[in-house]
């Protein structure tokens, strides 16, 4: 996640996201773990790891995980959630991306970049980091995300220890805004307020396979990482699954390939 919107996912929102929004990691984990099964023992690079909910599942599955995020508060949580991972800060699209056998990212982390050009640069950087036979598996917000949420009403979530209010708007087809106010109670019982506005960029994901093909990857846009109906992503959020071929191996005959 970038810094251009100001610090995103500060301590209040990071905690709320960790405690109240684990369902997306649970939705995506089975399909991603199936994709990465043949790579066990290789290096998995996770971009936008958040509080480490998917990271923990990757570590538990036996992978060597290098997990990154741009939010210091999220990284603090990830170090507790997934102590078996190597965790550090990385801000897309310009920070160097280390080589890996797979690059994964959920929670549409690249959609927090400022524009479509930045998203494309981040995708190219991730693609170039892939070793031969490597897999790219990320989710990304399509233009459909905003189109289907133009009149979305405000939401309020309340627990004993935190409150989150969110207002939504779609100022243009490629922009989706969340204006959030948080109240979090600390160990002494005191409440702390914070405000964050997240500007999300939506892109024409149909252009992504050609972009990745220029980097030597075979890619497809899918409605889920897995193969069962209960793994379908929300409307407007798509899975990009790509592979860098191994020299001398026909990708259509590669049993580990999920794209072709």
N, C-alpha and C positions, 0 to 999 in steps of 0.2 A: 504494500500500500504506500502511496506517495505522501509527501509532506505538503503539497501545494495547497491543500484545503485547510492548513493548520494541522496541529497534531490530531490525528484520528484515533478513536478508541482509547481515550484517556481512562484513568483508573475506574471511574464510575461505570462507564459504558462497557469497558472490558469485562468487568465483573458480571454485569447484567447479561452480556452476551454469553459468557462462559456458563453461568448458572441457568439461564433461561432459554438458550437457543442451541442446545446440543443436537437437536433432531436432524439438522442438515448433515452433520458429520455422520450420524448413524445411517442416514439415507444413502449417502455416497460410499461409505466404507466398503460394503460387500463387493460392489462392482469394481472399485479401484483395487482392492486386494486381489480379486480374481485376475485383473489385467496384469498386476505386478508379480503374480505367483512365480513365473519362470525366472524372475530376476532376483530371487532371494539370495542374499549375499553380496549383491551389488549396492551401489550408492544411490539412495533415493533423495532427491532434492525437493523439498516442499516450499513453495512460495506462498506467502500470506498464511502462515500456519495458525494465526490467531492464538487462542489459549491452549492449543496442542491437543484438541479432541481427536482429530484424525491422526496426528503425529503419534499419539499413544497406541492407536490401533496398528499403525505401520510397524512400530517398535515391537509390539506384542506378537506380530506375525513373523518376526525374525529378520526384518530389514535393517540395514544400516541407514540411518536417517539424518540428513542435514536439513534442519528446519529453520526458516527465516520469516521475518515479518518486519514492517516498518514502525510498529507501535511498541514502545518500550513497556507499556503496561501489559500488553498481550504477551510479550516475551517473558515477562516475570511470571505470568500464570503458566505459560507453556513449560517453563523449567520445572515447575512443580508437577504439572499434569503428566509430562513425558520425560522423566529424568534420564531415560536411556538414549535420548537424542542429543545430537550436537546442535545447539540453538544459538543463533546470532541475528543481528539486525542486517537487513538488506532492503533497499528501496529501489523499486523498479521505476522507470525502465533503464536507468543509466548506471547503476552499480554493477560491477563485474559479477557474472553468474558462473559459479564453478561447474566444472564438468561433472556429469552424472549419468547413471544408467537409466534413470527415469526422472522426469520432472512432473510433479503433481501440484494442483492448486484447487481448492474448493472455497466456496463463499464468495465467488466472483471477485477475487482480490484485484484482478487487472481492471475491472470495471470502475475502480476508484481512481484510475489515472485520468488526466485532464481532458483527453480527446482521443479520437480514433487513431490518429497517427501515433500517439504514445502507446496505445494498446498494441498496435502492430509492431512497434519497436520492441516492446516487451516480449511478444510472441517470438519474434526473430531471435532475440537474445536467448530465450529458453530453448528454442530449436537448436541453435548453434552449440548449446551446452550438452546436447545429447550425444552419447557415444554410439557407435554402431550397434544396432539391435535395440536401441533405447526406445522408451515409450514416453509420450507426452499425454497427460490426462488432466484437463483443467475444465472448470465451468466458467461460462461467460454470458453476460446479458445481451440478448439480441434486441433489435429495435422493437420487437413484439412486447418486450417487458413493459415499456412505457405505454405503448398503444392500448394494452389491456388493463391499465391501472390509472387512466386519466381521472376518474372520479372516485378514487379510493378514499374512504372516509378516514378521519383520524383514529388512532388506536391508543388505548391506555392499558398497560399491564401493571398489576399491583400484587406484591407479595408482602410478607411481614417485614422484609429488610430492604426492599427497593421498589421504586415506582419508575416506570418509563412511559412517557407520552410522546407520540410521534405524529407529525403532520406530513402529508405527502403532496407532491406537486409534480407536474410534467410540463416544464416551461418550453420544451421543444422535443421533437421525436427522439433525439439522441441524448436527452438529459432527464434524469429522475432524481428528485430531491427528497431527502428525509430531514426534517427539522425536529430534533429530539431534545427533550428536557428530562434529566434524570435526577432522582433523589435516592441516596443510598445511606443507610444507617450503619455507623461504625460500631466497634465493640463496646464503646461507652454509651451507646444509645443515641448519639448525636446524628442528626441528618445533614447531609451535604448535597448541595445542588450543583449541577453542571449542565451546560448546553452544548450540543454539537450539531452542525449541519453537514450532511454528507451529500456531495454531488456525484452521482453515478453516471458514467457515460455508457450508452447503449450503442452497439455497433451492428453492422450488417454481417452476421456470422457466416453467410453463404460465401463470402469472399475469403474466409480463413483457409480452406483447403488449398487454394491456389497460392496464397501467401506462403504457406508452409511447404508446398511443393517446390517453390523456388529455393528452399533451404534443404532440399533432398528428402523431405518427409512425405509419406503417404498419410492422408488425414481424412477424417469425416466428421460431420456435425451430427450429433445424436441427441435423443431425448433423455438419455440416461447413460451412466457408466456401465450399468449391468444389463441384464437381459430379461428381468421379470417386471411385470406391470407395477408392482409396488415400489420399484426403484425410479419411477418417472420423476423427473425434476419439475419444479413449478413452471407454469406457462411463461415463456420468455427467457427462461434460463436453460442453456444448452450445454451439453458435454462436447468438448473437442478432444478427440482421441486420435493420436498420430503415432507413427513409428518411423524410426530411421532404419532402413534396411541394413542387414549384415552383408558385407561383400561376399558374393558367391552364393547367397541364399535367395531363392525365388520367394518373395513375400507371399505369393498366393499359395505356396506349399509349406510355409512356416507355421507349425502348429501353435506357436505362441502368439501369432498375429491376430488382432481383433479388427484390423482395418486392412484394406487392400486396394 
